Amino acid sequence: MSENQPNAEMDEYYRRTRQPLFRNPTTRLGKLGCGLLVVLWFFVMMIPFVMFWLASGQSITIPRGGIPEAEQYPRWQM
């Protein structure tokens, strides 16, 4: 009987201390927030690639649509 007591104490200890740091979201708002965080993290991880692209002499251009000679009047250019 004395052998079961330490095992029961250890089982209780592991049950109390082995909790996950982050729980999976269960609400729709929590899932949406996690999805937005993943997208934001993707953009943060892409920053070095964008900097290398710009450092190599390339440009990023978003053209305007529906006007003649749209390449001469970009909406946004870096």
C-alpha positions in Angstrom: 0.0 0.0 0.0 2.9 2.4 0.7 4.1 2.0 -3.0 0.8 3.3 -4.3 0.9 6.5 -2.2 4.1 8.0 -3.8 2.7 7.2 -7.3 -0.6 8.9 -6.5 1.2 11.9 -5.3 3.4 12.1 -8.4 0.4 11.6 -10.6 -1.4 14.5 -8.9 1.8 16.6 -9.2 2.1 15.9 -12.9 -1.6 16.6 -13.5 -1.3 20.0 -11.8 2.0 21.1 -13.4 1.8 19.8 -16.9 -0.6 22.3 -18.2 -0.1 23.9 -21.7 1.2 27.5 -21.7 -1.4 28.5 -24.4 -4.8 26.9 -24.8 -6.5 26.5 -28.2 -9.1 29.2 -28.8 -12.6 28.0 -28.6 -14.6 31.1 -29.6 -14.9 32.5 -33.1 -13.2 35.8 -32.0 -10.3 33.8 -30.5 -9.8 31.8 -33.7 -10.0 35.0 -35.8 -7.4 36.7 -33.6 -5.1 33.7 -33.9 -5.5 33.8 -37.7 -4.7 37.5 -37.8 -1.6 36.9 -35.6 -0.4 34.3 -38.1 -0.9 36.6 -41.0 0.9 39.4 -39.1 3.8 37.1 -38.3 4.1 36.1 -41.9 4.5 39.7 -43.0 7.0 40.3 -40.2 9.0 37.3 -41.4 8.9 38.7 -45.0 10.6 42.0 -44.1 14.2 40.7 -44.6 13.3 39.4 -48.1 11.7 42.7 -49.1 14.8 44.6 -47.9 17.1 42.3 -49.9 14.8 42.9 -52.9 15.0 46.6 -52.6 18.8 46.6 -51.8 19.4 44.7 -55.1 18.1 47.7 -57.1 14.6 46.4 -57.7 11.4 48.4 -57.1 8.0 47.6 -55.8 5.2 49.4 -57.8 1.5 49.3 -57.4 0.0 50.8 -60.6 -3.2 52.7 -61.1 -5.8 51.1 -63.2 -8.1 52.6 -65.8 -5.9 55.5 -66.9 -3.8 55.9 -70.0 -0.1 55.4 -69.4 -0.6 54.0 -65.9 3.1 53.1 -65.5 4.0 56.8 -65.5 1.6 57.6 -62.7 1.9 54.8 -60.1 -0.3 54.7 -57.1 2.5 53.7 -54.9 6.2 53.0 -55.7 9.2 52.2 -53.5 
